[in-house]
Amino acid sequence: MPAKSKAQQKAAGAALAAKRGDIKKSELKGASKGMEKSMSEKQLEEFASTKRKGKPEHVAQH
């Protein structure tokens, strides 16, 4: 599943880095903290690798 916004993609990238041990899990904030816990490395890779062109910075929540 691709990321729907640039912010979602950035959060997935941070969560992926923590899952791989590149950064400390304690450094994660907000959505990336939850993503790291609830998503697999493969899912995070899919979100983080989404192309940014044409994506909004944030997605409006209903």
N, C-alpha and C positions, 0 to 999 in steps of 0.2 A: 504494500500500500504506500503510495507516495505521500510526502508531506504536503499539506495544504497551504502552508505559509512559510516565510523565511524564518520566523521565530520558532516554529515547530521544527524546522530542519536544524537550526542551531542548537536547540535543546537536545535533539536526538544525537547530534555530533558530540556534545559534551557528555551525555550519558554513555555513549559508545566508548569514549576515551576512558571514562571511569571503569566501565566493565572490563576493558582490556588492561587496566592497571596503569595507563599513561598519566592519569591524574588521580588524586585521592577522592574517594566517594564523599568525604566530608566537605569537599569544595563545591559540590553540586548544590544548586539552589532551585527552588520553584519546580517547574514542570520536568526538568531534566532529572531531578531526584526521583520522582515517581516513575518516569520512563525507565530509568536504570533498573529499578526493582521489578517492574511489571513486564518488560519486553525482553525478548531474546536478542542475542548479538546480531543474528541475521535480520530481525525486524528493524533494529536500530540502524543497521547498514543501509537497508532500503530507504528509510526515512532520510538519513543523512546524505545519501547520494542523489536525492531528487534534484533536478535542475532548478535553479533559482529564477531563471528568466520568466517574467510574467506572473510571478507569485506575489501576493500582497505581503506586507510586513507582518500583519496579524490577521486572523480570521475572526469575524464577528461571532460572538456566542449568542445563542437564542435564549 
